[in-house]
Amino acid sequence: MSALTVLGPSFVLEHLRTRLTLILLVAIPVFFVLIFASVLGDFSAALGGKLAGQAAISISAGWGAAFLSGSLAFFEVVSSRGADRRLALAGLGAARVALARIVAALSLAIVVSAMAFLTLALRAGIAHPFHAAVAILGFAMIYIGVGALVGAFVAGPLEGSLLVILVFSVDTFAGPAMTDGSGLFAALTPSRKSAELLIAAGGGQGSPAGDWIAVALIGFGALGVALTAFWFTARARI
């Protein structure tokens, strides 16, 4: 446990020492809520969907948290691959290093989600703040899994980051209310339940208990995927 309390904050500081990361923690949520929302609305209209107004603004906060959390998780895996193996070999073990990485990734995701939530609240107000906060964090947790999984198998920063963006783009434009129909593929996108929860919260509507359970299962499942990815990259190669 002492190793986690030391390594977790250290891994967070790795990111925060970079000035660009600090700027992005503020700029990305603001960009998504203030600008990306109208883009989503335009694309939805072109695709025959009905995402607009408060729904588009609300869901953009989730996408801002998802995009930044996924990118940070990806680069956390790629940039620390060698260091994590050395830490594991030094006696910490791959499991403890992976747990510390998850603590760092989740801590950053909470900060990102808080910025997205605050921007949404200032931009348009939130009828159900707690619902919206949970949904935004759900987006972030899902993309921690996406970013870490891609980073575990794609070592190239350019190729991997493009793959994360591809998953993000497909997930976004297959989301709820983006087209005139749902279909099996749209129903299976990872962030769908979080998106539905966030749209409902932004519109002042409640969500059934099944949606809350689904968001929790998908979010913690994504963290489990991320934990496995961090363990995979940290374990010693024989």
VEXKETI-480592 format. One record per residue: residue number from 1; x, y, z of N, C-alpha, C in turn. Coordinates in Angstrom, 2 decimals. Layout:
% VEXKETI-480592
 num   neast  nnorth     nup  caeast canorth    caup   ceast  cnorth     cup
 NUM       X       Y       Z       X       Y       Z       X       Y       Z
...
***
This chain:
% VEXKETI-480592
 num   neast  nnorth     nup  caeast canorth    caup   ceast  cnorth     cup
   1    0.83   -1.21    0.00    0.00    0.00    0.00    0.86    1.26    0.00
   2    2.01    1.24    0.69    2.88    2.41    0.72    3.43    2.70   -0.66
   3    3.68    1.65   -1.45    4.17    1.85   -2.81    3.13    2.59   -3.65
   4    1.86    2.25   -3.45    0.79    2.91   -4.21    0.68    4.38   -3.83
   5    0.79    4.68   -2.53    0.66    6.06   -2.10    1.81    6.93   -2.59
   6    2.95    6.31   -2.87    4.10    7.06   -3.39    4.03    7.15   -4.91
   7    3.79    6.00   -5.57    3.83    5.96   -7.03    2.66    6.68   -7.67
   8    1.45    6.52   -7.10    0.27    7.14   -7.70    0.44    8.64   -7.90
   9    0.70    9.41   -6.83    0.92   10.85   -7.00    2.10   11.18   -7.92
  10    3.14   10.36   -7.87    4.30   10.60   -8.74    3.91   10.48  -10.21
  11    3.10    9.48  -10.52    2.66    9.29  -11.90    1.77   10.45  -12.35
  12    0.94   10.97  -11.43    0.12   12.13  -11.78    1.00   13.34  -12.07
  13    2.02   13.54  -11.24    2.92   14.69  -11.43    3.70   14.59  -12.73
  14    3.93   13.37  -13.21    4.58   13.21  -14.52    3.83   13.99  -15.59
  15    2.51   13.88  -15.57    1.70   14.58  -16.55    1.61   16.07  -16.26
  16    1.42   16.41  -15.00    1.16   17.81  -14.66    2.40   18.68  -14.77
  17    3.59   18.05  -14.80    4.82   18.84  -15.00    4.89   19.42  -16.40
  18    4.16   18.82  -17.34    4.14   19.33  -18.71    3.11   20.45  -18.82
  19    3.57   21.62  -19.21    2.69   22.79  -19.25    1.53   22.58  -20.22
  20    1.79   21.90  -21.35    0.73   21.69  -22.33   -0.41   20.86  -21.74
  21   -0.09   19.89  -20.89   -1.13   19.07  -20.26   -2.03   19.93  -19.38
  22   -1.43   20.84  -18.63   -2.22   21.73  -17.78   -3.16   22.60  -18.61
  23   -2.66   23.06  -19.76   -3.50   23.89  -20.64   -4.64   23.06  -21.20
  24   -4.34   21.82  -21.61   -5.36   20.96  -22.21   -6.45   20.58  -21.21
  25   -6.08   20.44  -19.93   -7.07   20.09  -18.91   -8.19   21.12  -18.85
  26   -7.88   22.35  -19.21   -8.89   23.41  -19.22   -9.45   23.60  -20.63
  27   -8.57   23.61  -21.63   -8.98   23.97  -22.99   -9.88   22.94  -23.65
  28   -9.59   21.65  -23.46  -10.37   20.62  -24.15  -11.84   20.61  -23.70
  29  -12.14   20.57  -22.39  -13.55   20.62  -21.99  -14.27   21.88  -22.48
  30  -13.59   23.01  -22.41  -14.20   24.26  -22.88  -14.48   24.19  -24.38
  31  -13.52   23.68  -25.14  -13.70   23.56  -26.59  -14.89   22.66  -26.92
  32  -14.97   21.52  -26.27  -16.04   20.58  -26.59  -17.41   21.15  -26.24
  33  -17.55   21.76  -25.09  -18.86   22.26  -24.67  -19.27   23.50  -25.47
  34  -18.32   24.40  -25.73  -18.66   25.66  -26.40  -18.70   25.55  -27.91
  35  -17.90   24.67  -28.50  -17.78   24.63  -29.96  -18.24   23.29  -30.53
  36  -17.78   22.19  -29.94  -18.07   20.87  -30.49  -19.56   20.55  -30.45
  37  -20.29   21.13  -29.51  -21.72   20.87  -29.39  -22.46   21.27  -30.67
  38  -22.13   22.43  -31.23  -22.79   22.86  -32.46  -22.39   21.99  -33.64
  39  -21.14   21.52  -33.63  -20.69   20.61  -34.69  -21.47   19.30  -34.63
  40  -21.64   18.77  -33.43  -22.43   17.55  -33.26  -23.86   17.74  -33.77
  41  -24.44   18.89  -33.44  -25.80   19.17  -33.89  -25.90   19.21  -35.40
  42  -24.91   19.83  -36.06  -24.90   19.90  -37.52  -24.76   18.52  -38.15
  43  -23.84   17.71  -37.60  -23.66   16.36  -38.12  -24.92   15.52  -37.91
  44  -25.54   15.67  -36.76  -26.75   14.92  -36.47  -27.85   15.26  -37.46
  45  -28.01   16.54  -37.76  -29.02   16.96  -38.73  -28.72   16.38  -40.11
  46  -27.44   16.36  -40.49  -27.06   15.81  -41.79  -27.29   14.31  -41.88
  47  -27.15   13.62  -40.72  -27.33   12.17  -40.70  -28.77   11.75  -40.42
  48  -29.65   12.73  -40.28  -31.04   12.43  -40.03  -31.39   12.24  -38.57
  49  -30.48   12.62  -37.68  -30.73   12.48  -36.26  -31.41   13.70  -35.67
  50  -31.53   13.73  -34.36  -32.26   14.81  -33.70  -31.48   15.38  -32.51
  51  -30.17   15.20  -32.51  -29.37   15.74  -31.41  -29.18   17.24  -31.61
  52  -29.65   18.03  -30.69  -29.53   19.48  -30.82  -29.78   20.12  -29.46
  53  -29.49   21.42  -29.40  -29.80   22.19  -28.20  -29.11   21.69  -26.95
  54  -29.90   21.58  -25.88  -29.36   21.19  -24.58  -28.75   19.80  -24.62
  55  -29.36   18.89  -25.39  -28.83   17.52  -25.47  -27.43   17.51  -26.08
  56  -27.22   18.29  -27.13  -25.90   18.35  -27.78  -24.86   18.97  -26.85
  57  -25.27   20.01  -26.14  -24.34   20.66  -25.21  -23.96   19.71  -24.08
  58  -24.95   19.02  -23.55  -24.71   18.11  -22.42  -23.77   16.98  -22.81
  59  -24.05   16.33  -23.93  -23.24   15.18  -24.32  -21.83   15.60  -24.72
  60  -21.66   16.84  -25.16  -20.32   17.32  -25.51  -19.39   17.35  -24.30
  61  -19.94   17.60  -23.12  -19.12   17.57  -21.91  -18.57   16.17  -21.68
  62  -19.40   15.15  -21.92  -18.92   13.77  -21.79  -17.85   13.44  -22.81
  63  -18.05   13.91  -24.03  -17.05   13.62  -25.07  -15.73   14.33  -24.80
  64  -15.79   15.53  -24.22  -14.56   16.21  -23.85  -13.77   15.43  -22.82
  65  -14.47   14.93  -21.80  -13.81   14.11  -20.78  -13.28   12.82  -21.36
  66  -14.04   12.21  -22.27  -13.63   10.95  -22.90  -12.37   11.15  -23.74
  67  -12.38   12.17  -24.57  -11.24   12.40  -25.49   -9.94   12.63  -24.72
  68  -10.00   13.49  -23.72   -8.78   13.82  -22.99   -8.33   12.67  -22.10
  69   -9.26   11.98  -21.45   -8.89   10.85  -20.58   -8.30    9.72  -21.41
  70   -8.89    9.44  -22.56   -8.35    8.39  -23.42   -6.97    8.72  -23.94
  71   -6.76    9.97  -24.34   -5.45   10.38  -24.84   -4.38   10.30  -23.74
  72   -4.72   10.78  -22.54   -3.77   10.74  -21.44   -3.42    9.30  -21.07
  73   -4.43    8.41  -21.05   -4.17    7.00  -20.72   -3.28    6.36  -21.76
  74   -3.53    6.66  -23.04   -2.71    6.10  -24.10   -1.25    6.52  -23.95
  75   -1.01    7.81  -23.79    0.37    8.29  -23.69    1.02    7.88  -22.38
  76    0.20    7.65  -21.35    0.76    7.14  -20.08    1.35    5.76  -20.29
  77    0.65    4.91  -21.06    1.17    3.56  -21.35    2.40    3.63  -22.24
  78    2.30    4.39  -23.32    3.38    4.42  -24.31    4.66    5.02  -23.74
  79    4.53    6.11  -22.99    5.72    6.81  -22.51    6.39    6.13  -21.32
  80    5.65    5.27  -20.63    6.18    4.69  -19.39    6.50    3.21  -19.50
  81    6.43    2.67  -20.70    6.61    1.23  -20.88    7.92    0.73  -20.26
  82    9.04    1.35  -20.62   10.33    0.92  -20.09   10.48    1.17  -18.60
  83   10.04    2.33  -18.15   10.16    2.68  -16.73    9.34    1.73  -15.87
  84    8.15    1.38  -16.33    7.29    0.48  -15.54    7.91   -0.91  -15.42
  85    8.54   -1.37  -16.46    9.19   -2.69  -16.40   10.35   -2.66  -15.41
  86   11.09   -1.56  -15.40   12.21   -1.46  -14.45   11.69   -1.40  -13.02
  87   10.60   -0.67  -12.80   10.02   -0.62  -11.46    9.52   -2.00  -11.03
  88    8.92   -2.73  -11.95    8.44   -4.07  -11.62    9.59   -5.00  -11.28
  89   10.66   -4.92  -12.07   11.83   -5.77  -11.84   12.56   -5.37  -10.55
  90   12.44   -4.12  -10.15   13.13   -3.65   -8.95   12.48   -4.17   -7.66
  91   11.35   -4.85   -7.79   10.74   -5.45   -6.62    9.29   -5.08   -6.39
  92    8.79   -4.07   -7.12    7.40   -3.68   -6.92    6.43   -4.68   -7.54
  93    6.84   -5.29   -8.63    5.95   -6.22   -9.30    5.03   -5.51  -10.27
  94    4.65   -6.21  -11.32    3.81   -5.60  -12.36    2.44   -5.21  -11.83
  95    1.88   -5.99  -10.90    0.53   -5.71  -10.40    0.48   -4.39   -9.64
  96    1.45   -4.14   -8.77    1.44   -2.90   -8.00    1.71   -1.70   -8.88
  97    2.59   -1.86   -9.87    2.83   -0.76  -10.80    1.56   -0.44  -11.59
  98    0.86   -1.50  -12.02   -0.39   -1.30  -12.77   -1.45   -0.61  -11.92
  99   -1.56   -0.99  -10.65   -2.53   -0.35   -9.75   -2.20    1.13   -9.57
 100   -0.91    1.44   -9.44   -0.52    2.85   -9.30   -0.85    3.64  -10.55
 101   -0.68    3.01  -11.71   -1.03    3.67  -12.97   -2.53    3.95  -13.06
 102   -3.33    2.99  -12.61   -4.78    3.18  -12.61   -5.17    4.32  -11.68
 103   -4.54    4.38  -10.51   -4.81    5.48   -9.58   -4.50    6.82  -10.24
 104   -3.38    6.89  -10.96   -2.99    8.13  -11.63   -3.97    8.47  -12.75
 105   -4.31    7.47  -13.56   -5.21    7.71  -14.69   -6.59    8.14  -14.19
 106   -7.08    7.49  -13.14   -8.39    7.83  -12.62   -8.39    9.21  -11.95
 107   -7.29    9.55  -11.28   -7.18   10.88  -10.67   -7.26   11.98  -11.73
 108   -6.53   11.78  -12.83   -6.58   12.75  -13.91   -7.96   12.80  -14.55
 109   -8.59   11.63  -14.68   -9.94   11.58  -15.25  -10.94   12.34  -14.39
 110  -10.78   12.27  -13.08  -11.68   13.02  -12.18  -11.49   14.53  -12.38
 111  -10.24   14.95  -12.53   -9.97   16.38  -12.77  -10.58   16.81  -14.09
 112  -10.37   16.00  -15.14  -10.92   16.30  -16.46  -12.44   16.35  -16.40
 113  -13.04   15.38  -15.73  -14.49   15.33  -15.64  -15.04   16.54  -14.87
 114  -14.33   16.94  -13.82  -14.75   18.12  -13.05  -14.72   19.38  -13.91
 115  -13.69   19.51  -14.75  -13.60   20.67  -15.64  -14.73   20.65  -16.66
 116  -15.02   19.46  -17.22  -16.11   19.35  -18.18  -17.45   19.66  -17.53
 117  -17.65   19.17  -16.32  -18.89   19.43  -15.58  -19.04   20.92  -15.28
 118  -17.97   21.55  -14.83  -18.02   22.98  -14.51  -18.32   23.81  -15.75
 119  -17.68   23.46  -16.87  -17.92   24.19  -18.11  -19.37   24.05  -18.55
 120  -19.90   22.82  -18.44  -21.30   22.58  -18.79  -22.23   23.38  -17.90
 121  -21.96   23.40  -16.60  -22.80   24.14  -15.66  -22.81   25.64  -15.97
 122  -21.64   26.18  -16.31  -21.55   27.60  -16.62  -22.17   27.92  -17.97
 123  -22.06   26.98  -18.90  -22.57   27.22  -20.27  -24.08   27.14  -20.35
 124  -24.66   26.12  -19.76  -26.08   25.90  -19.98  -26.87   25.50  -18.73
 125  -26.18   25.29  -17.62  -26.89   24.81  -16.44  -27.18   23.32  -16.54
 126  -27.40   22.69  -15.40  -27.64   21.24  -15.37  -28.83   20.99  -14.46
 127  -29.86   20.36  -15.00  -31.06   20.09  -14.23  -30.82   19.04  -13.14
 128  -30.03   18.01  -13.47  -29.70   16.96  -12.51  -28.17   16.87  -12.38
 129  -27.57   17.70  -11.54  -26.10   17.77  -11.46  -25.44   16.44  -11.13
 130  -25.97   15.71  -10.14  -25.34   14.45   -9.75  -25.38   13.44  -10.89
 131  -26.52   13.35  -11.57  -26.63   12.43  -12.71  -25.61   12.78  -13.78
 132  -25.49   14.08  -14.07  -24.56   14.51  -15.10  -23.11   14.22  -14.72
 133  -22.77   14.45  -13.45  -21.40   14.20  -13.00  -21.03   12.72  -13.14
 134  -21.95   11.83  -12.77  -21.70   10.39  -12.89  -21.54   10.00  -14.36
 135  -22.39   10.55  -15.22  -22.33   10.21  -16.64  -21.01   10.69  -17.27
 136  -20.59   11.90  -16.93  -19.33   12.43  -17.48  -18.15   11.58  -17.01
 137  -18.13   11.22  -15.73  -17.06   10.36  -15.23  -17.12    8.99  -15.90
 138  -18.33    8.51  -16.22  -18.46    7.25  -16.94  -17.78    7.31  -18.29
 139  -17.97    8.41  -19.02  -17.26    8.60  -20.29  -15.75    8.50  -20.08
 140  -15.24    9.20  -19.07  -13.80    9.23  -18.82  -13.26    7.85  -18.48
 141  -13.98    7.10  -17.65  -13.53    5.77  -17.26  -13.49    4.82  -18.47
 142  -14.49    4.92  -19.33  -14.51    4.07  -20.52  -13.29    4.34  -21.39
 143  -12.94    5.60  -21.57  -11.83    5.92  -22.46  -10.47    5.75  -21.81
 144  -10.40    5.66  -20.50   -9.17    5.18  -19.88   -8.89    3.77  -20.38
 145   -9.94    2.95  -20.41   -9.78    1.59  -20.92   -9.39    1.56  -22.38
 146  -10.03    2.38  -23.19   -9.72    2.42  -24.63   -8.28    2.86  -24.85
 147   -7.88    3.97  -24.21   -6.53    4.49  -24.40   -5.45    3.53  -23.93
 148   -5.65    2.93  -22.76   -4.66    2.00  -22.22   -4.56    0.74  -23.07
 149   -5.69    0.24  -23.55   -5.68   -0.97  -24.38   -4.95   -0.73  -25.69
 150   -5.21    0.40  -26.31   -4.50    0.72  -27.56   -3.01    0.87  -27.28
 151   -2.65    1.55  -26.19   -1.24    1.76  -25.87   -0.50    0.47  -25.57
 152   -1.21   -0.54  -25.06   -0.55   -1.81  -24.74   -0.13   -2.57  -25.99
 153   -0.82   -2.34  -27.10   -0.55   -3.13  -28.31    0.00   -2.30  -29.47
 154   -0.10   -0.98  -29.40    0.41   -0.12  -30.46    1.44    0.82  -29.84
 155    2.71    0.56  -30.12    3.78    1.32  -29.47    4.01    2.69  -30.10
 156    3.67    2.83  -31.37    3.93    4.10  -32.05    2.98    5.19  -31.60
 157    3.49    6.33  -31.17    2.60    7.42  -30.69    1.63    7.91  -31.76
 158    2.11    8.04  -33.01    1.23    8.53  -34.07    0.15    7.52  -34.40
 159    0.57    6.27  -34.63   -0.40    5.24  -35.00   -1.41    5.01  -33.88
 160   -0.92    4.95  -32.65   -1.80    4.69  -31.53   -2.78    5.81  -31.29
 161   -2.29    7.05  -31.34   -3.19    8.18  -31.09   -4.25    8.28  -32.17
 162   -3.88    7.96  -33.42   -4.87    7.96  -34.50   -5.92    6.87  -34.29
 163   -5.50    5.73  -33.75   -6.44    4.66  -33.48   -7.41    5.05  -32.37
 164   -6.90    5.71  -31.35   -7.78    6.20  -30.27   -8.80    7.19  -30.84
 165   -8.34    8.08  -31.71   -9.24    9.06  -32.32  -10.27    8.36  -33.20
 166   -9.85    7.29  -33.90  -10.79    6.54  -34.74  -11.91    5.92  -33.89
 167  -11.53    5.27  -32.79  -12.53    4.69  -31.90  -13.46    5.78  -31.37
 168  -12.87    6.89  -30.96  -13.63    8.02  -30.45  -14.62    8.53  -31.50
 169  -14.17    8.68  -32.73  -15.02    9.23  -33.79  -16.19    8.30  -34.11
 170  -15.89    7.01  -34.24  -16.96    6.04  -34.53  -17.97    6.01  -33.38
 171  -17.46    6.03  -32.16  -18.33    6.01  -30.98  -19.21    7.26  -30.94
 172  -18.63    8.40  -31.27  -19.37    9.67  -31.23  -20.50    9.68  -32.24
 173  -20.18    9.39  -33.49  -21.15    9.56  -34.56  -22.11    8.38  -34.70
 174  -21.93    7.35  -33.88  -22.91    6.27  -33.80  -23.72    6.37  -32.52
 175  -23.54    7.47  -31.79  -24.19    7.64  -30.49  -25.68    7.92  -30.59
 176  -26.36    8.00  -29.46  -27.80    8.23  -29.43  -28.18    9.57  -30.05
 177  -29.25    9.53  -30.86  -29.82   10.71  -31.53  -28.94   11.28  -32.63
 178  -27.82   10.61  -32.96  -26.95   11.12  -34.02  -27.45   10.76  -35.41
 179  -28.21    9.67  -35.53  -28.74    9.25  -36.82  -30.25    9.03  -36.69
 180  -30.87    8.67  -37.82  -32.32    8.46  -37.82  -32.71    7.05  -37.37
 181  -31.72    6.22  -37.06  -32.01    4.87  -36.60  -30.93    4.41  -35.65
 182  -31.21    3.36  -34.90  -30.23    2.87  -33.94  -29.40    1.75  -34.53
 183  -29.99    0.57  -34.71  -29.23   -0.55  -35.25  -28.39   -1.23  -34.20
 184  -27.95   -2.43  -34.52  -27.18   -3.24  -33.57  -25.84   -2.60  -33.26
 185  -25.15   -2.08  -34.29  -23.82   -1.51  -34.07  -23.88   -0.32  -33.12
 186  -24.85    0.57  -33.36  -24.98    1.75  -32.50  -25.30    1.35  -31.07
 187  -26.08    0.29  -30.91  -26.46   -0.14  -29.56  -25.29   -0.72  -28.79
 188  -24.23   -1.14  -29.48  -23.10   -1.79  -28.84  -21.91   -0.85  -28.62
 189  -22.03    0.42  -28.99  -20.91    1.34  -28.76  -20.70    1.51  -27.26
 190  -19.45    1.59  -26.80  -19.16    1.52  -25.36  -19.76    2.65  -24.53
 191  -19.88    3.82  -25.11  -20.32    4.97  -24.30  -21.82    5.23  -24.39
 192  -22.58    4.37  -25.04  -23.99    4.67  -25.31  -24.79    4.93  -24.04
 193  -24.64    4.07  -23.04  -25.42    4.24  -21.82  -25.04    5.52  -21.08
 194  -23.75    5.84  -21.05  -23.34    7.10  -20.43  -23.92    8.28  -21.18
 195  -23.96    8.18  -22.51  -24.51    9.26  -23.33  -26.00    9.44  -23.05
 196  -26.72    8.35  -22.97  -28.16    8.44  -22.69  -28.42    9.04  -21.31
 197  -27.60    8.65  -20.34  -27.74    9.18  -18.99  -27.46   10.68  -18.96
 198  -26.44   11.11  -19.70  -26.05   12.52  -19.71  -27.08   13.38  -20.45
 199  -27.60   12.87  -21.56  -28.63   13.61  -22.29  -29.87   13.79  -21.42
 200  -30.26   12.72  -20.73  -31.42   12.80  -19.84  -31.20   13.79  -18.70
 201  -30.00   13.76  -18.12  -29.69   14.66  -17.01  -29.71   16.11  -17.47
 202  -29.15   16.37  -18.66  -29.15   17.73  -19.19  -30.55   18.24  -19.47
 203  -31.46   17.32  -19.83  -32.82   17.71  -20.13  -33.75   17.69  -18.94
 204  -33.21   17.43  -17.76  -34.03   17.43  -16.56  -34.85   16.19  -16.35
 205  -34.44   15.08  -16.99  -35.17   13.83  -16.87  -34.36   12.82  -16.06
 206  -35.07   11.96  -15.36  -34.41   10.88  -14.64  -34.09    9.72  -15.57
 207  -33.35    8.76  -15.06  -32.99    7.57  -15.84  -33.33    6.33  -15.04
 208  -33.73    5.26  -15.71  -34.07    4.02  -15.00  -32.85    3.42  -14.32
 209  -33.10    2.62  -13.30  -32.01    2.00  -12.54  -31.13    1.14  -13.42
 210  -31.73    0.52  -14.44  -30.94   -0.33  -15.34  -29.84    0.43  -16.06
 211  -30.11    1.70  -16.41  -29.09    2.52  -17.08  -27.93    2.83  -16.13
 212  -28.26    3.11  -14.86  -27.22    3.39  -13.88  -26.33    2.16  -13.66
 213  -26.96    1.01  -13.58  -26.19   -0.23  -13.40  -25.31   -0.48  -14.60
 214  -25.85   -0.26  -15.81  -25.07   -0.47  -17.02  -23.86    0.45  -17.08
 215  -24.06    1.72  -16.72  -22.94    2.68  -16.74  -21.86    2.25  -15.74
 216  -22.27    1.80  -14.55  -21.30    1.35  -13.55  -20.54    0.12  -14.03
 217  -21.24   -0.85  -14.59  -20.60   -2.07  -15.06  -19.62   -1.79  -16.19
 218  -20.04   -0.96  -17.14  -19.17   -0.64  -18.28  -17.97    0.16  -17.81
 219  -18.18    1.14  -16.92  -17.07    1.97  -16.45  -16.03    1.18  -15.68
 220  -16.48    0.36  -14.73  -15.52   -0.43  -13.96  -14.93   -1.56  -14.79
 221  -15.70   -2.05  -15.77  -15.13   -3.02  -16.70  -14.00   -2.41  -17.52
 222  -14.19   -1.15  -17.94  -13.14   -0.46  -18.70  -11.90   -0.25  -17.84
 223  -12.08    0.06  -16.55  -10.93    0.20  -15.66  -10.22   -1.14  -15.50
 224  -10.98   -2.25  -15.49  -10.37   -3.57  -15.44   -9.54   -3.84  -16.67
 225  -10.04   -3.42  -17.84   -9.27   -3.56  -19.09   -7.99   -2.74  -19.00
 226   -8.11   -1.50  -18.49   -6.94   -0.65  -18.36   -5.92   -1.24  -17.40
 227   -6.39   -1.80  -16.29   -5.49   -2.42  -15.32   -4.72   -3.57  -15.97
 228   -5.42   -4.37  -16.74   -4.76   -5.48  -17.45   -3.75   -4.97  -18.44
 229   -4.08   -3.88  -19.14   -3.16   -3.31  -20.12   -1.90   -2.77  -19.44
 230   -2.07   -2.08  -18.31   -0.90   -1.57  -17.58   -0.05   -2.73  -17.05
 231   -0.71   -3.78  -16.56    0.03   -4.94  -16.07    0.80   -5.61  -17.21
 232    0.16   -5.72  -18.37    0.78   -6.35  -19.52    2.06   -5.63  -19.94
 233    2.01   -4.31  -19.94    3.19   -3.55  -20.37    4.27   -3.49  -19.30
 234    3.89   -3.67  -18.02    4.87   -3.59  -16.94    5.55   -4.91  -16.64
 235    4.95   -6.03  -17.01    5.51   -7.33  -16.64    6.82   -7.57  -17.37
 236    7.69   -8.32  -16.72    9.02   -8.60  -17.28    8.92   -9.53  -18.48
 237    9.72   -9.27  -19.48    9.78  -10.12  -20.66   10.92  -11.13  -20.47
 238   10.62  -12.40  -20.71   11.65  -13.44  -20.54   12.23  -13.79  -21.89
***
